[in-house]
Amino acid sequence: MKILMPILHYPPVIGGFEVFSQSTAERIGKSEDVFVVTSRVKGTPNKEKKNKLRIIRTSLFKLKDLSYSKPWYIASAMIWILIKSKSLIKKEKIDIIHAQGFLSGILGYLLHKMTKVPYIITIQSADFSLYHPKLNINIIKKIYNKIEKKIFENAEIGHAVSYHLEKHLKQHKTKETTVIPNGVSREKFKPDPNKKQTRKELGFDTENLICCVSRLEHKNGTHDLVKSAKHLKEEHNISDFKIIICGSGSDKEKLKKMIKNLSLENQVILLGDILHEKLPKYVASSDIFVRPSLAEGFGIVFLEAMAAESVVVGTPVGGIVDFLKDKENGLYCEPGNPKDIAEKISILIKNKELKNKLIDNAKQMIEEVYNWDKISQRMINLYKKALK
């Protein structure tokens, strides 16, 4: 079986979709022919091969910022990826196209119309208004919804990473839907028995290290996490802590100003983009992982934190509720409520017994359910089903 994945971004670009793409492509590529056609990235070769996986990077420009692409870059890269993908379908006699997300879905739909090769679509987000607040204009939303409907209707199977997202596929009358979750790499994300020593080496000499891995976008609630540090200091009398935020995005300057205005320079540190291969060290060195999302299709980073034995605080929104169970393997905080975020962090700092129980339960769940090898085999079965 020959599988084509035409996707705008692929690691080292940072994000949940990119982790899913790489994790499945590499594992499926051990037994099946997989072709990833994606955009060029500075410092990355245009062609790579690993087992039966081939990565072809093609675009007019090279991406430099690993967490943000400008509209002109996206538009030009999409054209190049489309042309290269069409050529590959003919040359390699591709059996199935795996589109991932809205932009990749457009590519999958167009390639299907051009070549009659079937495609499946994977979605990891659904709330356009929260994910793209600057584009929240009626005419844009109408165009977006019409295109999305076409993509879903023409896909052989709609794959959602959470039950919350499967509802979105069904609302758009997708022929057939299924839920296969994201996973976590246990080889990369594992406990650090010397976490306090590691964080000293990283430059964070503190009793309590709180970590967040996130694009700096409004929907991820990083602004609420910054504000929570003030409440943690003033209302919970906790001073020996640091919050490190790994990632970049359009809210970067806004958050910098907020940190300065709240006099939190010693408590909250924006680290910018951290390469995915270095990220596990930062996560494993932390005690608590917090991402107070306002919307979330799934959230691989929560599973990665659980695997690294950093206790998780998240919001009960979107796909997070599929795996995060309040007081069982983590704690819920209210969306958009910095006071409640601080309250939950304080509970975990002061109640070691609860913290250890949540870590143990989360670890057991990761081992039993969120295994990339099992998930990749389920994806192969999905391709076969779509081809029948």
N, C-alpha and C positions, 0 to 999 in steps of 0.2 A: 504494500500500500504506500502511495506517495501523497504526502500532506504538505500543503502550502499554507504558511502563516504570513499574510501581508499586514504588517503592523508598523505604525508610525515610529514608535519607540521600543527599544530593547536595551537591557543592561549593557553598559554601565549607567544608563538613564535610570533615575530613581522613581519607584512607585509600585503600588500593588499589582497593577496589570503587568508591569515589567517582570516582577518576581514570578508571577504565575506563568508568563510566557516562557521565561528561561527554565524554570523548574520542570515544566511539562515537556518542553521541546527537547531538553537534554536527556530526559529519561525515555521519552517515546523514541528519540533518535538512536537508542541502543538497539532497537529491533526493526523500526520502520524508517523509511526515507522521509526526512523532514527538511523543508526549505523555508527558512525565515528570511523574508525580504523586508528590510527596514531602512531607516535613514542613517546617514553617516554621522559619526560622532568623533570629535577631536581626540586624537591619541589612540584610536581604535582601528584595526585593519579593516579594509573593505570586504575581505573574504576570510571566513574562518571555517574550519571543519573539525567536528568532534564525533567520532563513531560514524553514524549515518545522518547526523545533523549538519546541514550547511547553512551558514549565515551570510547573506549577501547584503551589503550596505550600499545604498544608492540614493543620492540626492545632490542637488546643485550646490548646496552649502553644507558645511559641517557644524553640528551642534556643539556649543561650548558650555552652556548652562545646563547642567544635568537634571534640573527640576522645573525648567520653564522653557517653552518654545513660543516664539513670536508668530503671529498669524501668517506673515509672509513666508516664514520658514516652513510652517505646516502645509500651506497651499502648494508650494513648489515641490516639497518632498512627496506629497501625495501623488502628484503627477508622475514623478520618476518611479515611485514604487509600483504604481499601476502599470506603467509601460514594461518595467522589468518583470513583473509578475505575469503579465499576459504572455510574454516571450517564454518564460519558464514553463508555463502550463503546456504550451505547444511542444517545446523541446523535450521536457521530462515526462510528458503525458501524466500530469497530476490527476489523482483520483478525487481528492476532496480539498476544499478550502476551509480553513479555520479562521474566521474573522473574530476579532476581540475588541469590543467596544464600538462606539458610534463611528469614529473615523475609519477604523478598520472594517466596520460593517459596510460603509459606503464602498470601500474597495472590493469587499466580498460580493456585494450586490452587482456592481458594475462588471466584475470579472465573470460572474455567473451569466449575466446577460450576453456578454461577448463570446463566452466559450462553452456555455451550457454545463460547466462543471458545478456540481452542487456544493453548497457551503452550510456550515453551522455557525451560529453566533454565540459568543460568550459575553455576558454583561456582568459588570462589577459595580455599577452605580445606576441610579435612575432619576434622582431629583435634580433636574436641570437648573431650577431656580437657585438652589443652594450651592451647587457645584460651580455655576457660572453667573454670579450675581450681577456682573457688569453687562451681561448679555440678556438680562431679564426684561426684555421688551416684547410686547405682544406679537409683533410681526415676526421676530426672530424665533420665538417659541412656537408659533404656528408652522413655520418652515421646518424647524427642527423635528416637531412631532410628525409631520407628513413624511419626512425622509425616514425617520425611525420606524414608522409604521410599515413602509415599503421594505425596509431591511428585515424586519421581523417576519412579515408575511411570506417572503420569498425564501427564508432560511428553511432547510430541512428539519433542523432541530434548534430550539432555543435553549441554551445552557445558562443557568443562573448559579452564582456561587452561594446564594442564600435563599431561604424560603420567602423572605421579604421581596427579593428581586424577581422571583418566579411569578409572583402576582402581577408584576409589571409586564412580563412577557405575555401572560394569559389575557390581560386587558387589551393587548394589541393583536389578539387572535393569531398568535404564533401556532403553526401546525401542530407541533409537539414540543413539550417543555420537560426539562429535567433539572435537578439540583445536584451538583457535585461541588463540595466546598473547596476552598483554598487549603493549602497545607503549610508545613513548616519544615525547614531543613535542620534535622537534629545534628547533622555533622557540623553545621556552621553555628547554630544557636544552642549553646549548652552552658551549664552552670560554671561559674568561676569560684573555686574554693578559696581563692585569695582576693576576693572582690575589693576589699578595702585597700590592699596594697596596689592593685591594678588601677584604681581610681586616683591614687596618689601619683602614680606614674603618668596618668593622663592629665594631671594638674588639678584634680578636684579633691582636695584634702578636707573631707567633711564627714560627719557622723551619719548623715542621712542624704543619700543621693537619689534624686527623683529624675527620671528620664522620660522624654517624649520624642518619638520619631514621627515626623509629619512634614508634609508640605505646608508652608506658611500661607494657608488660605483660610478665609473666614469659616468655611464649613467644618474645618477640623478643630475649631474652638481653642486654638493656641492663645488667643487674646484672653480667654477666660482663665486659662492655666496661669498666665502671667499675673493676672489680677489676684488669683488665689494665694500667691506668695505673700501678698500684703496681709491677708487675713490670717495666714499661717503664723506670721510674725506677731501681729498685734493682738489677735483674739485667742490664739492657742499657745502663745508664749514659747514658740519653737524658733530658735535663732540659728542653730547649727544644722543648716541644710542648704543644698544647692539644687536648682532645677536646670537641667541641660536639655536644650531643644535641638535635635539634629534635623536639618532640612532647611530649604530656602523656598521662596515664593513671593507672590505679589504683596503680601502683608509685612514683609521684612522691615521696611523703614517705619511703618506704623508701630510695629512691636518694639523696635529700638527706642522710639520716642516714649512709648508707654513705660518701658523699663526705667528710662531716665526720669520721667516725671514722677514715678512712684518710688524713686530712690531704691531700686532693686538691683543695681549693678553688681552687687556682691552675691546676690542670691540667684538671679536668673541669667543664664548664659546662652546666647544664640550661637551655635557652633557652625551654622551653614551646612552645606552639603558634605556628608560623610560617605565615602565609597562603600558600597554594600558589603565588600569583603572585610572592611574595617569596622562596620557597624556592630557586629556581634560583641566585640570587646567593650564597647560603650554600654550596650544594653545589659550585658552580664555583670558589669561593675556596679550597676544601680540596685537599689533596694526596692523601689516602687516605680512602676511604669504607668504614666497617665496620658490619655488622649481623650479629651472631653468633646468628642465629635458632635456636631449638630446634625450631620447626615453621614451615613456609612453604608456602602454596599456590602462590605464584609469586614475587612481590617486584618490583613495578614500580620501586621506589626504587633497586634495583641498576642497572637499565637507565638510569635518569635520571642516576645518577652516572657511568656509563660514557660517556654522551653528553656530559657536561660535562667529560670527561677527568680524572676523579678515579679513581685506581686502586682496584679493589674487593677487599675481603676478606669472604668469606661462608662459611657452613657448607654441607656437601654434604647438605642435607635437602630433602625435598619437591620443589617445582618449581624450586628454585634450580639443580639439576643440569642442567636443560634448556638453560640459557644460560651458566652460569659453569663454565668448564673450568680446572682447576687448572694453573697455570704456563703457560696459553695466553692467557687474557684476564683473569686475576685469580688470587687465591690462596685456597685452602681453609684454614679453621681448624677445629679440633675443636669440636663442640658442647659447651657447658658447661665449657670449659677456658680460663680467663683467661690462663694461662701461654702457651698456644699462640697465643692472639690477640696477645699482646705480642710473641711471637717473629716472627709474620708481619708485624706493623707494623714491627718493627725491620729485617727483611730489606728491606722496601720503602724505608725511610728511607735505608739504607746502600747499596743496590744500584740506582743510578739507571738503569743500562742495562736491567735486568730490568723496572723500573717502566715505562720508556718503551715497551718491547716489548709489555707487557700492555695499555697504554693504546691503542696503535696497533691491536692485534688486536681489542680490544673495540669501538673506533670503527667498524671495518670491518663487524663483525657487526651493529651497530645499524643501519647504513645499508642492509644487505642484507635483514635479516629483520624487525626490530621497528618497522615503519612503520605508524602509525595509519591512514593512508588505505587501505593494502592490507588491514589487519585489519578495518576498517569495511566494506569491500566484501565481504569473506568473511562478515561477519555478515548483510548484506543477502541474500546467496546462501543463507544458513542459514534465514532467515525464509521465503524462497520455497520452499525444500525442505520445510519444515515444513507449508506450506499445500497442498502437492500431495496 
